[in-house]
Amino acid sequence: MSTVVTIIHIVVCLALISIVLLQHGKGAGIGAAFGGSSQTVFGSTGAAPFLAKLTAVAAILFMCTSLGLTVLGRQQVKSTIMQETRPPVSQPAPAKPAPAEIPAPPAPAAPGK
């Protein structure tokens, strides 16, 4: 299932990139005023409404497939090579020896005697 959603996600991603690159920038109209070509592939009005709607649809599909992949990724069981091994048997800690008596330091000698 996640493979199908991943393939759809990649196709939608490539389509979204293509659609955005097909659109004219904000300054595209100024080029036509100074002798640029006014003929376009989509006619004299351009394809702004169609490409804008297509961009919105592709963006919504992209977000849905992104969320779907996130949900599918969290549901998969993570496998590990350590499944067959058992945890180590807890052994009692070795007994620590009792601390040795530390003799008190000798009293300092009295000065001047």
URZI-V127639 format. One record per pair of residues at least 24 apart in sequence whose C-alpha atoms are under 6 Angstrom apart, sorted by the first residue. I is the first residue (numbers start at 0). GAP is how many residues later the second one is. If there is no record, write none. Layout:
i=I gap=GAP
i=I gap=GAP
//
This chain:
i=8 gap=56
i=15 gap=42
//
